[in-house]
Structure formats: C-alpha cells, structure tokens
C-alpha cells in the first residue's frame, strides 16, 4: 500500500522534481561545473569536478532557494483570495496553487545528493568552519527528508504559500 501512496505523491509532485533538477543544472551552468548526464523525470544529475566547497554549497542549496521562491510566487494568486476569504476561485488559480505546492514540496534536496556534492567540493577545502557548516546543512536536509514521511514537505509548501499571501495582506491593512 505504501508504494501506491508513494507513486501517487510522485505523480502529483513531478513538476517540483523537474524544477529541482533544473535548479541544480542552472547553478552548475552558472558556476561552470561540467554536467555529464541529466534525467529530469528520475531526478538525477551526474556532475564533473566541483572546484570548491562554497560552489558545492551553492549548488546543494539551489532547490531550497529556487523551489521555495517559485512556490511563493505561483501560489500567491490563489492564496491571496483564500487569505481574504474569497469563496469561488477559477480553475486557473487552483492549477497555479497545485503547481506551486508541488514545486514547494520538492524544495529540500536529498541528503545523499547534498552530501555527495559537499564531499566533492570539500576535497581541497582547508577551512574547517565551512566544512562543519556544510555537514550541519546535510544533517538538516537529512532531517527534512526523514520528516517527509510525516508530510513535512507538504506542510512546508503550505506554510510558504500562506505566509507569502498573509504578509501582503498584513502589509496592506496597516
């Protein structure tokens, strides 16, 4: 039964998985890191040499930044009417809300992949503070991925959606 639920969640959130890989690819291109292979639907990307730990951290946190921003922007048109109490919403707004939530649910990088990136980037790194920060970040990503079993990713996407619209409403009422 769990595989049915997992497959259904994968099917409903596939746009977010694709955007996560696109964000990795985008930051690799910006940092001139060689990309050997990309599979957007499986969510995999094979990279070449990462020059530094800072670059690895930048690439590893790409989905968190990009997917969270896209989640806030895409859900805003639908969440704003919900925040002010509108009753009827057109299907286009519901589609944007689904798309934003599916992207927001994939904001946290896989712990295994972020650990791989950080290990590749820390080979020549001498700064221990940056290494400790990177390891701590991997632990946080691992915790977030563990909590996905309890729908943490869905709750995170909803909180991003609600907070962006609530912020605008509260600023407008002052």
Biotite code that builds the C-alpha atoms (Angstrom):
import biotite.structure as struc

atoms = struc.array([
    struc.Atom([0.000, 0.000, 0.000], chain_id="A", res_id=1, res_name="UNK", atom_name="CA", element="C"),
    struc.Atom([2.871, 2.397, 0.772], chain_id="A", res_id=2, res_name="UNK", atom_name="CA", element="C"),
    struc.Atom([4.210, 2.095, -2.768], chain_id="A", res_id=3, res_name="UNK", atom_name="CA", element="C"),
    struc.Atom([0.811, 3.174, -4.131], chain_id="A", res_id=4, res_name="UNK", atom_name="CA", element="C"),
    struc.Atom([0.835, 6.291, -1.960], chain_id="A", res_id=5, res_name="UNK", atom_name="CA", element="C"),
    struc.Atom([4.477, 6.986, -2.874], chain_id="A", res_id=6, res_name="UNK", atom_name="CA", element="C"),
    struc.Atom([3.727, 6.603, -6.582], chain_id="A", res_id=7, res_name="UNK", atom_name="CA", element="C"),
    struc.Atom([0.680, 8.859, -6.300], chain_id="A", res_id=8, res_name="UNK", atom_name="CA", element="C"),
    struc.Atom([2.678, 11.554, -4.469], chain_id="A", res_id=9, res_name="UNK", atom_name="CA", element="C"),
    struc.Atom([5.428, 11.260, -7.099], chain_id="A", res_id=10, res_name="UNK", atom_name="CA", element="C"),
    struc.Atom([2.845, 11.651, -9.859], chain_id="A", res_id=11, res_name="UNK", atom_name="CA", element="C"),
    struc.Atom([1.213, 14.685, -8.221], chain_id="A", res_id=12, res_name="UNK", atom_name="CA", element="C"),
    struc.Atom([4.534, 16.415, -7.495], chain_id="A", res_id=13, res_name="UNK", atom_name="CA", element="C"),
    struc.Atom([6.522, 15.630, -10.653], chain_id="A", res_id=14, res_name="UNK", atom_name="CA", element="C"),
    struc.Atom([6.758, 19.314, -11.692], chain_id="A", res_id=15, res_name="UNK", atom_name="CA", element="C"),
    struc.Atom([8.607, 20.044, -8.450], chain_id="A", res_id=16, res_name="UNK", atom_name="CA", element="C"),
    struc.Atom([11.053, 17.207, -9.054], chain_id="A", res_id=17, res_name="UNK", atom_name="CA", element="C"),
    struc.Atom([11.777, 18.537, -12.527], chain_id="A", res_id=18, res_name="UNK", atom_name="CA", element="C"),
    struc.Atom([12.287, 22.082, -11.205], chain_id="A", res_id=19, res_name="UNK", atom_name="CA", element="C"),
    struc.Atom([14.646, 20.728, -8.529], chain_id="A", res_id=20, res_name="UNK", atom_name="CA", element="C"),
    struc.Atom([16.881, 19.178, -11.199], chain_id="A", res_id=21, res_name="UNK", atom_name="CA", element="C"),
    struc.Atom([16.588, 22.317, -13.332], chain_id="A", res_id=22, res_name="UNK", atom_name="CA", element="C"),
    struc.Atom([17.801, 24.386, -10.369], chain_id="A", res_id=23, res_name="UNK", atom_name="CA", element="C"),
    struc.Atom([20.801, 22.082, -9.920], chain_id="A", res_id=24, res_name="UNK", atom_name="CA", element="C"),
    struc.Atom([21.557, 22.317, -13.621], chain_id="A", res_id=25, res_name="UNK", atom_name="CA", element="C"),
    struc.Atom([21.148, 26.089, -13.657], chain_id="A", res_id=26, res_name="UNK", atom_name="CA", element="C"),
    struc.Atom([23.606, 26.602, -10.782], chain_id="A", res_id=27, res_name="UNK", atom_name="CA", element="C"),
    struc.Atom([26.054, 24.147, -12.329], chain_id="A", res_id=28, res_name="UNK", atom_name="CA", element="C"),
    struc.Atom([25.959, 26.157, -15.554], chain_id="A", res_id=29, res_name="UNK", atom_name="CA", element="C"),
    struc.Atom([26.410, 29.431, -13.657], chain_id="A", res_id=30, res_name="UNK", atom_name="CA", element="C"),
    struc.Atom([29.418, 28.002, -11.788], chain_id="A", res_id=31, res_name="UNK", atom_name="CA", element="C"),
    struc.Atom([30.823, 26.292, -14.894], chain_id="A", res_id=32, res_name="UNK", atom_name="CA", element="C"),
    struc.Atom([30.608, 22.813, -13.342], chain_id="A", res_id=33, res_name="UNK", atom_name="CA", element="C"),
    struc.Atom([30.577, 20.142, -16.023], chain_id="A", res_id=34, res_name="UNK", atom_name="CA", element="C"),
    struc.Atom([27.329, 18.162, -16.284], chain_id="A", res_id=35, res_name="UNK", atom_name="CA", element="C"),
    struc.Atom([27.609, 14.719, -17.848], chain_id="A", res_id=36, res_name="UNK", atom_name="CA", element="C"),
    struc.Atom([24.048, 13.478, -17.702], chain_id="A", res_id=37, res_name="UNK", atom_name="CA", element="C"),
    struc.Atom([20.656, 14.829, -16.623], chain_id="A", res_id=38, res_name="UNK", atom_name="CA", element="C"),
    struc.Atom([17.421, 12.898, -16.198], chain_id="A", res_id=39, res_name="UNK", atom_name="CA", element="C"),
    struc.Atom([14.693, 15.334, -15.252], chain_id="A", res_id=40, res_name="UNK", atom_name="CA", element="C"),
    struc.Atom([11.992, 12.753, -14.618], chain_id="A", res_id=41, res_name="UNK", atom_name="CA", element="C"),
    struc.Atom([14.066, 10.438, -12.408], chain_id="A", res_id=42, res_name="UNK", atom_name="CA", element="C"),
    struc.Atom([15.584, 13.458, -10.696], chain_id="A", res_id=43, res_name="UNK", atom_name="CA", element="C"),
    struc.Atom([19.233, 12.570, -11.299], chain_id="A", res_id=44, res_name="UNK", atom_name="CA", element="C"),
    struc.Atom([22.201, 14.583, -12.498], chain_id="A", res_id=45, res_name="UNK", atom_name="CA", element="C"),
    struc.Atom([25.828, 13.481, -12.933], chain_id="A", res_id=46, res_name="UNK", atom_name="CA", element="C"),
    struc.Atom([28.410, 16.212, -12.366], chain_id="A", res_id=47, res_name="UNK", atom_name="CA", element="C"),
    struc.Atom([32.072, 16.710, -13.030], chain_id="A", res_id=48, res_name="UNK", atom_name="CA", element="C"),
    struc.Atom([34.664, 18.317, -10.774], chain_id="A", res_id=49, res_name="UNK", atom_name="CA", element="C"),
    struc.Atom([33.331, 20.880, -8.285], chain_id="A", res_id=50, res_name="UNK", atom_name="CA", element="C"),
    struc.Atom([36.061, 23.468, -7.688], chain_id="A", res_id=51, res_name="UNK", atom_name="CA", element="C"),
    struc.Atom([35.327, 24.424, -4.063], chain_id="A", res_id=52, res_name="UNK", atom_name="CA", element="C"),
    struc.Atom([33.134, 23.741, -1.068], chain_id="A", res_id=53, res_name="UNK", atom_name="CA", element="C"),
    struc.Atom([31.470, 27.142, -1.475], chain_id="A", res_id=54, res_name="UNK", atom_name="CA", element="C"),
    struc.Atom([30.408, 26.200, -5.003], chain_id="A", res_id=55, res_name="UNK", atom_name="CA", element="C"),
    struc.Atom([29.174, 22.825, -3.746], chain_id="A", res_id=56, res_name="UNK", atom_name="CA", element="C"),
    struc.Atom([27.106, 24.529, -1.036], chain_id="A", res_id=57, res_name="UNK", atom_name="CA", element="C"),
    struc.Atom([25.716, 26.949, -3.591], chain_id="A", res_id=58, res_name="UNK", atom_name="CA", element="C"),
    struc.Atom([24.649, 24.070, -5.849], chain_id="A", res_id=59, res_name="UNK", atom_name="CA", element="C"),
    struc.Atom([23.352, 21.912, -2.971], chain_id="A", res_id=60, res_name="UNK", atom_name="CA", element="C"),
    struc.Atom([21.044, 24.663, -1.692], chain_id="A", res_id=61, res_name="UNK", atom_name="CA", element="C"),
    struc.Atom([19.756, 25.573, -5.154], chain_id="A", res_id=62, res_name="UNK", atom_name="CA", element="C"),
    struc.Atom([16.459, 23.677, -4.861], chain_id="A", res_id=63, res_name="UNK", atom_name="CA", element="C"),
    struc.Atom([15.753, 25.152, -1.445], chain_id="A", res_id=64, res_name="UNK", atom_name="CA", element="C"),
    struc.Atom([16.082, 28.687, -2.787], chain_id="A", res_id=65, res_name="UNK", atom_name="CA", element="C"),
    struc.Atom([14.609, 28.246, -6.269], chain_id="A", res_id=66, res_name="UNK", atom_name="CA", element="C"),
    struc.Atom([11.723, 25.928, -5.378], chain_id="A", res_id=67, res_name="UNK", atom_name="CA", element="C"),
    struc.Atom([10.737, 27.978, -2.316], chain_id="A", res_id=68, res_name="UNK", atom_name="CA", element="C"),
    struc.Atom([10.688, 31.187, -4.352], chain_id="A", res_id=69, res_name="UNK", atom_name="CA", element="C"),
    struc.Atom([8.672, 29.578, -7.156], chain_id="A", res_id=70, res_name="UNK", atom_name="CA", element="C"),
    struc.Atom([6.270, 28.090, -4.612], chain_id="A", res_id=71, res_name="UNK", atom_name="CA", element="C"),
    struc.Atom([5.630, 31.521, -3.091], chain_id="A", res_id=72, res_name="UNK", atom_name="CA", element="C"),
    struc.Atom([5.236, 33.225, -6.473], chain_id="A", res_id=73, res_name="UNK", atom_name="CA", element="C"),
    struc.Atom([2.993, 30.583, -8.078], chain_id="A", res_id=74, res_name="UNK", atom_name="CA", element="C"),
    struc.Atom([0.693, 30.063, -5.102], chain_id="A", res_id=75, res_name="UNK", atom_name="CA", element="C"),
    struc.Atom([0.347, 33.759, -4.343], chain_id="A", res_id=76, res_name="UNK", atom_name="CA", element="C"),
    struc.Atom([-2.505, 34.456, -6.834], chain_id="A", res_id=77, res_name="UNK", atom_name="CA", element="C"),
    struc.Atom([-4.537, 31.608, -5.339], chain_id="A", res_id=78, res_name="UNK", atom_name="CA", element="C"),
    struc.Atom([-3.532, 32.024, -1.704], chain_id="A", res_id=79, res_name="UNK", atom_name="CA", element="C"),
    struc.Atom([-4.353, 35.728, -1.634], chain_id="A", res_id=80, res_name="UNK", atom_name="CA", element="C"),
    struc.Atom([-8.090, 35.218, -2.301], chain_id="A", res_id=81, res_name="UNK", atom_name="CA", element="C"),
    struc.Atom([-8.029, 32.435, 0.311], chain_id="A", res_id=82, res_name="UNK", atom_name="CA", element="C"),
    struc.Atom([-6.407, 34.818, 2.806], chain_id="A", res_id=83, res_name="UNK", atom_name="CA", element="C"),
    struc.Atom([-9.083, 37.473, 2.319], chain_id="A", res_id=84, res_name="UNK", atom_name="CA", element="C"),
    struc.Atom([-11.915, 34.923, 2.442], chain_id="A", res_id=85, res_name="UNK", atom_name="CA", element="C"),
    struc.Atom([-12.997, 34.635, -1.194], chain_id="A", res_id=86, res_name="UNK", atom_name="CA", element="C"),
    struc.Atom([-15.296, 31.681, -1.818], chain_id="A", res_id=87, res_name="UNK", atom_name="CA", element="C"),
    struc.Atom([-15.161, 30.911, -5.541], chain_id="A", res_id=88, res_name="UNK", atom_name="CA", element="C"),
    struc.Atom([-11.849, 30.505, -7.321], chain_id="A", res_id=89, res_name="UNK", atom_name="CA", element="C"),
    struc.Atom([-11.347, 29.898, -11.032], chain_id="A", res_id=90, res_name="UNK", atom_name="CA", element="C"),
    struc.Atom([-9.683, 26.632, -12.114], chain_id="A", res_id=91, res_name="UNK", atom_name="CA", element="C"),
    struc.Atom([-6.627, 28.517, -13.371], chain_id="A", res_id=92, res_name="UNK", atom_name="CA", element="C"),
    struc.Atom([-5.869, 29.684, -9.819], chain_id="A", res_id=93, res_name="UNK", atom_name="CA", element="C"),
    struc.Atom([-6.338, 26.170, -8.481], chain_id="A", res_id=94, res_name="UNK", atom_name="CA", element="C"),
    struc.Atom([-3.907, 24.920, -11.133], chain_id="A", res_id=95, res_name="UNK", atom_name="CA", element="C"),
    struc.Atom([-1.339, 27.538, -10.080], chain_id="A", res_id=96, res_name="UNK", atom_name="CA", element="C"),
    struc.Atom([-1.835, 26.548, -6.449], chain_id="A", res_id=97, res_name="UNK", atom_name="CA", element="C"),
    struc.Atom([-1.251, 22.853, -7.243], chain_id="A", res_id=98, res_name="UNK", atom_name="CA", element="C"),
    struc.Atom([1.807, 23.690, -9.333], chain_id="A", res_id=99, res_name="UNK", atom_name="CA", element="C"),
    struc.Atom([3.284, 25.892, -6.606], chain_id="A", res_id=100, res_name="UNK", atom_name="CA", element="C"),
    struc.Atom([2.644, 23.334, -3.872], chain_id="A", res_id=101, res_name="UNK", atom_name="CA", element="C"),
    struc.Atom([4.168, 20.543, -5.966], chain_id="A", res_id=102, res_name="UNK", atom_name="CA", element="C"),
    struc.Atom([7.273, 22.668, -6.545], chain_id="A", res_id=103, res_name="UNK", atom_name="CA", element="C"),
    struc.Atom([7.461, 23.668, -2.877], chain_id="A", res_id=104, res_name="UNK", atom_name="CA", element="C"),
    struc.Atom([7.223, 20.033, -1.774], chain_id="A", res_id=105, res_name="UNK", atom_name="CA", element="C"),
    struc.Atom([10.472, 19.352, -3.643], chain_id="A", res_id=106, res_name="UNK", atom_name="CA", element="C"),
    struc.Atom([12.417, 22.254, -2.144], chain_id="A", res_id=107, res_name="UNK", atom_name="CA", element="C"),
    struc.Atom([14.576, 20.111, 0.116], chain_id="A", res_id=108, res_name="UNK", atom_name="CA", element="C"),
    struc.Atom([17.473, 18.396, -1.608], chain_id="A", res_id=109, res_name="UNK", atom_name="CA", element="C"),
    struc.Atom([18.087, 14.723, -0.958], chain_id="A", res_id=110, res_name="UNK", atom_name="CA", element="C"),
    struc.Atom([20.543, 14.282, 1.914], chain_id="A", res_id=111, res_name="UNK", atom_name="CA", element="C"),
    struc.Atom([22.508, 11.720, -0.075], chain_id="A", res_id=112, res_name="UNK", atom_name="CA", element="C"),
    struc.Atom([22.894, 14.043, -3.044], chain_id="A", res_id=113, res_name="UNK", atom_name="CA", element="C"),
    struc.Atom([23.788, 17.098, -0.974], chain_id="A", res_id=114, res_name="UNK", atom_name="CA", element="C"),
    struc.Atom([26.341, 15.039, 0.990], chain_id="A", res_id=115, res_name="UNK", atom_name="CA", element="C"),
    struc.Atom([27.830, 13.870, -2.305], chain_id="A", res_id=116, res_name="UNK", atom_name="CA", element="C"),
    struc.Atom([28.089, 17.448, -3.574], chain_id="A", res_id=117, res_name="UNK", atom_name="CA", element="C"),
    struc.Atom([29.680, 18.681, -0.380], chain_id="A", res_id=118, res_name="UNK", atom_name="CA", element="C"),
    struc.Atom([32.177, 15.812, -0.284], chain_id="A", res_id=119, res_name="UNK", atom_name="CA", element="C"),
    struc.Atom([33.154, 16.538, -3.894], chain_id="A", res_id=120, res_name="UNK", atom_name="CA", element="C"),
    struc.Atom([33.606, 20.204, -3.089], chain_id="A", res_id=121, res_name="UNK", atom_name="CA", element="C"),
    struc.Atom([35.456, 19.731, 0.199], chain_id="A", res_id=122, res_name="UNK", atom_name="CA", element="C"),
    struc.Atom([38.269, 17.568, -1.165], chain_id="A", res_id=123, res_name="UNK", atom_name="CA", element="C"),
    struc.Atom([40.636, 20.507, -1.469], chain_id="A", res_id=124, res_name="UNK", atom_name="CA", element="C"),
    struc.Atom([38.993, 22.746, 1.142], chain_id="A", res_id=125, res_name="UNK", atom_name="CA", element="C"),
    struc.Atom([41.063, 23.650, 4.206], chain_id="A", res_id=126, res_name="UNK", atom_name="CA", element="C"),
    struc.Atom([38.521, 25.780, 6.103], chain_id="A", res_id=127, res_name="UNK", atom_name="CA", element="C"),
    struc.Atom([37.079, 23.687, 8.924], chain_id="A", res_id=128, res_name="UNK", atom_name="CA", element="C"),
    struc.Atom([34.300, 26.148, 9.728], chain_id="A", res_id=129, res_name="UNK", atom_name="CA", element="C"),
    struc.Atom([32.875, 25.856, 6.216], chain_id="A", res_id=130, res_name="UNK", atom_name="CA", element="C"),
    struc.Atom([33.200, 22.053, 6.375], chain_id="A", res_id=131, res_name="UNK", atom_name="CA", element="C"),
    struc.Atom([31.276, 21.959, 9.670], chain_id="A", res_id=132, res_name="UNK", atom_name="CA", element="C"),
    struc.Atom([28.613, 24.263, 8.285], chain_id="A", res_id=133, res_name="UNK", atom_name="CA", element="C"),
    struc.Atom([28.261, 22.012, 5.230], chain_id="A", res_id=134, res_name="UNK", atom_name="CA", element="C"),
    struc.Atom([27.940, 18.884, 7.388], chain_id="A", res_id=135, res_name="UNK", atom_name="CA", element="C"),
    struc.Atom([25.319, 20.594, 9.550], chain_id="A", res_id=136, res_name="UNK", atom_name="CA", element="C"),
    struc.Atom([23.388, 21.593, 6.466], chain_id="A", res_id=137, res_name="UNK", atom_name="CA", element="C"),
    struc.Atom([23.449, 17.983, 5.278], chain_id="A", res_id=138, res_name="UNK", atom_name="CA", element="C"),
    struc.Atom([22.081, 16.876, 8.634], chain_id="A", res_id=139, res_name="UNK", atom_name="CA", element="C"),
    struc.Atom([19.242, 19.389, 8.325], chain_id="A", res_id=140, res_name="UNK", atom_name="CA", element="C"),
    struc.Atom([18.468, 18.161, 4.818], chain_id="A", res_id=141, res_name="UNK", atom_name="CA", element="C"),
    struc.Atom([18.530, 14.602, 6.137], chain_id="A", res_id=142, res_name="UNK", atom_name="CA", element="C"),
    struc.Atom([16.116, 15.527, 8.915], chain_id="A", res_id=143, res_name="UNK", atom_name="CA", element="C"),
    struc.Atom([13.804, 17.245, 6.424], chain_id="A", res_id=144, res_name="UNK", atom_name="CA", element="C"),
    struc.Atom([13.878, 14.166, 4.193], chain_id="A", res_id=145, res_name="UNK", atom_name="CA", element="C"),
    struc.Atom([13.121, 11.898, 7.167], chain_id="A", res_id=146, res_name="UNK", atom_name="CA", element="C"),
    struc.Atom([10.195, 14.126, 8.137], chain_id="A", res_id=147, res_name="UNK", atom_name="CA", element="C"),
    struc.Atom([8.749, 13.756, 4.626], chain_id="A", res_id=148, res_name="UNK", atom_name="CA", element="C"),
    struc.Atom([7.243, 10.537, 5.971], chain_id="A", res_id=149, res_name="UNK", atom_name="CA", element="C"),
    struc.Atom([5.079, 12.768, 8.146], chain_id="A", res_id=150, res_name="UNK", atom_name="CA", element="C"),
    struc.Atom([4.193, 15.165, 5.281], chain_id="A", res_id=151, res_name="UNK", atom_name="CA", element="C"),
    struc.Atom([6.742, 17.801, 6.344], chain_id="A", res_id=152, res_name="UNK", atom_name="CA", element="C"),
    struc.Atom([7.329, 18.736, 2.696], chain_id="A", res_id=153, res_name="UNK", atom_name="CA", element="C"),
    struc.Atom([3.615, 19.378, 2.162], chain_id="A", res_id=154, res_name="UNK", atom_name="CA", element="C"),
    struc.Atom([3.373, 21.398, 5.378], chain_id="A", res_id=155, res_name="UNK", atom_name="CA", element="C"),
    struc.Atom([6.441, 23.410, 4.342], chain_id="A", res_id=156, res_name="UNK", atom_name="CA", element="C"),
    struc.Atom([4.924, 24.210, 0.930], chain_id="A", res_id=157, res_name="UNK", atom_name="CA", element="C"),
    struc.Atom([1.632, 25.259, 2.540], chain_id="A", res_id=158, res_name="UNK", atom_name="CA", element="C"),
    struc.Atom([3.447, 27.465, 5.052], chain_id="A", res_id=159, res_name="UNK", atom_name="CA", element="C"),
    struc.Atom([5.414, 29.160, 2.269], chain_id="A", res_id=160, res_name="UNK", atom_name="CA", element="C"),
    struc.Atom([2.192, 29.707, 0.346], chain_id="A", res_id=161, res_name="UNK", atom_name="CA", element="C"),
    struc.Atom([0.205, 31.006, 3.279], chain_id="A", res_id=162, res_name="UNK", atom_name="CA", element="C"),
    struc.Atom([2.979, 33.193, 4.672], chain_id="A", res_id=163, res_name="UNK", atom_name="CA", element="C"),
    struc.Atom([3.601, 34.994, 1.381], chain_id="A", res_id=164, res_name="UNK", atom_name="CA", element="C"),
    struc.Atom([-0.054, 35.939, 0.932], chain_id="A", res_id=165, res_name="UNK", atom_name="CA", element="C"),
    struc.Atom([-0.555, 36.719, 4.630], chain_id="A", res_id=166, res_name="UNK", atom_name="CA", element="C"),
    struc.Atom([2.448, 39.025, 4.567], chain_id="A", res_id=167, res_name="UNK", atom_name="CA", element="C"),
    struc.Atom([0.975, 41.038, 1.696], chain_id="A", res_id=168, res_name="UNK", atom_name="CA", element="C"),
    struc.Atom([-2.453, 41.183, 3.356], chain_id="A", res_id=169, res_name="UNK", atom_name="CA", element="C"),
    struc.Atom([-0.952, 42.353, 6.653], chain_id="A", res_id=170, res_name="UNK", atom_name="CA", element="C"),
    struc.Atom([1.152, 44.999, 4.906], chain_id="A", res_id=171, res_name="UNK", atom_name="CA", element="C"),
    struc.Atom([-1.916, 46.241, 3.022], chain_id="A", res_id=172, res_name="UNK", atom_name="CA", element="C"),
    struc.Atom([-4.054, 46.604, 6.155], chain_id="A", res_id=173, res_name="UNK", atom_name="CA", element="C"),
    struc.Atom([-1.567, 48.823, 8.002], chain_id="A", res_id=174, res_name="UNK", atom_name="CA", element="C"),
])
